[in-house]
Amino acid sequence: MNDVEKRLKQLKIEDYIWILYIGIIIASLYSNTLERKYFKYNDKISKEKYRKITIGIFTILVFVYAYFLNDSLSGLNSKSTNLEKLSFIGSLLIFISGIIFLYIAIKDENINVEVAFN
């Protein structure tokens, strides 16, 4: 596969990821509604729905971030430019942040910490 075909394939995958992000944004808006309902009315069912959605969102994001990390890693070689190396480092840090936010979402049973899709 030549470079142009490879890049076009990556762009097609990224198009699907953008559609996935739209779904994540909609789920995030709904989870905010549930979180608000929990804080206003102490609705335990809303709290649990909020937690499940948040965990789901960050699970999906970790997989998306892993895809981009893998893509950056596969582009590294002995002839990589500084920009390619920086892209890998950025992807690695975003992946790590996704894991941290997922961990917080799972462990924060009382939803004391605000985690947001960034």
C-alpha positions as a printed NumPy array, in Angstrom:
array([[  0.   ,   0.   ,   0.   ],
       [  1.491,   3.35 ,  -0.965],
       [  1.538,   6.419,   1.28 ],
       [ -1.479,   8.08 ,  -0.352],
       [ -3.642,   4.947,  -0.037],
       [ -2.549,   4.515,   3.571],
       [ -3.397,   8.134,   4.371],
       [ -6.804,   7.852,   2.675],
       [ -7.559,   4.723,   4.726],
       [ -6.596,   6.581,   7.913],
       [ -8.88 ,   9.473,   6.971],
       [-11.8  ,   7.096,   6.427],
       [-11.254,   5.625,   9.904],
       [-11.018,   9.136,  11.352],
       [-14.379,   9.981,   9.73 ],
       [-15.941,   7.108,  11.7  ],
       [-14.233,   8.326,  14.858],
       [-15.741,  11.816,  14.353],
       [-19.183,  10.233,  14.103],
       [-18.409,   8.307,  17.292],
       [-17.416,  11.596,  18.969],
       [-20.823,  13.047,  18.075],
       [-22.429,  10.087,  19.863],
       [-20.149,  10.643,  22.841],
       [-21.127,  14.313,  22.982],
       [-24.83 ,  13.398,  22.957],
       [-24.243,  10.781,  25.688],
       [-22.32 ,  13.394,  27.696],
       [-25.195,  15.865,  27.448],
       [-27.61 ,  13.178,  28.634],
       [-25.294,  12.174,  31.488],
       [-25.142,  15.838,  32.587],
       [-28.946,  15.799,  32.787],
       [-28.785,  12.687,  34.977],
       [-26.067,  14.178,  37.156],
       [-28.126,  17.346,  37.61 ],
       [-31.184,  15.251,  38.543],
       [-29.133,  13.358,  41.125],
       [-27.842,  16.53 ,  42.768],
       [-31.226,  18.286,  42.735],
       [-33.396,  15.394,  43.906],
       [-30.899,  12.901,  45.355],
       [-32.143,  10.421,  42.721],
       [-29.964,   7.314,  43.175],
       [-31.156,   5.753,  39.896],
       [-30.007,   8.834,  37.956],
       [-26.673,   8.662,  39.755],
       [-26.091,   5.048,  38.706],
       [-27.176,   5.728,  35.117],
       [-24.807,   8.705,  35.065],
       [-21.934,   6.556,  36.327],
       [-22.594,   3.79 ,  33.782],
       [-22.74 ,   6.264,  30.904],
       [-19.583,   8.03 ,  32.067],
       [-17.715,   4.743,  32.392],
       [-18.955,   3.755,  28.931],
       [-17.839,   7.061,  27.444],
       [-14.342,   6.812,  28.857],
       [-14.038,   3.147,  27.906],
       [-14.799,   4.069,  24.296],
       [-12.398,   7.011,  24.467],
       [ -9.572,   4.818,  25.773],
       [-10.014,   2.576,  22.722],
       [-10.042,   5.597,  20.392],
       [ -6.953,   7.011,  22.091],
       [ -5.284,   3.596,  21.817],
       [ -5.977,   3.608,  18.069],
       [ -4.295,   7.002,  17.685],
       [ -1.409,   5.929,  19.921],
       [ -0.885,   2.815,  17.814],
       [ -1.07 ,   4.88 ,  14.634],
       [  1.559,   7.294,  15.983],
       [  3.742,   4.424,  17.137],
       [  3.6  ,   2.712,  13.748],
       [  4.813,   5.936,  12.143],
       [  7.954,   6.032,  14.248],
       [ 11.224,   4.746,  12.861],
       [ 14.882,   5.707,  12.823],
       [ 14.125,   8.479,  10.304],
       [ 11.216,  10.026,  12.217],
       [ 11.101,  13.775,  12.416],
       [ 10.764,  15.707,  15.658],
       [  7.127,  16.409,  14.77 ],
       [  6.386,  12.693,  14.408],
       [  8.059,  12.035,  17.753],
       [  6.057,  14.84 ,  19.36 ],
       [  2.868,  13.436,  17.839],
       [  3.626,  10.088,  19.472],
       [  4.323,  11.729,  22.838],
       [  1.064,  13.706,  22.591],
       [ -0.89 ,  10.559,  21.701],
       [  0.722,   8.706,  24.606],
       [ -0.188,  11.449,  27.071],
       [ -3.794,  11.606,  25.825],
       [ -4.043,   7.808,  26.135],
       [ -2.706,   7.987,  29.703],
       [ -5.195,  10.758,  30.558],
       [ -8.025,   8.61 ,  29.18 ],
       [ -6.997,   5.728,  31.429],
       [ -6.818,   8.082,  34.422],
       [-10.296,   9.516,  33.724],
       [-11.711,   6.012,  33.243],
       [-10.184,   4.964,  36.575],
       [-11.715,   8.013,  38.284],
       [-15.13 ,   7.298,  36.724],
       [-15.019,   3.707,  37.979],
       [-13.759,   4.459,  41.498],
       [-15.733,   7.65 ,  42.241],
       [-18.932,   6.011,  43.455],
       [-20.206,   9.227,  45.041],
       [-19.464,  11.34 ,  41.932],
       [-17.395,  13.836,  43.89 ],
       [-14.908,  14.422,  41.07 ],
       [-15.934,  16.13 ,  37.86 ],
       [-14.695,  14.2  ,  34.839],
       [-15.445,  15.499,  31.388],
       [-14.898,  14.404,  27.823],
       [-12.112,  16.653,  26.582]])
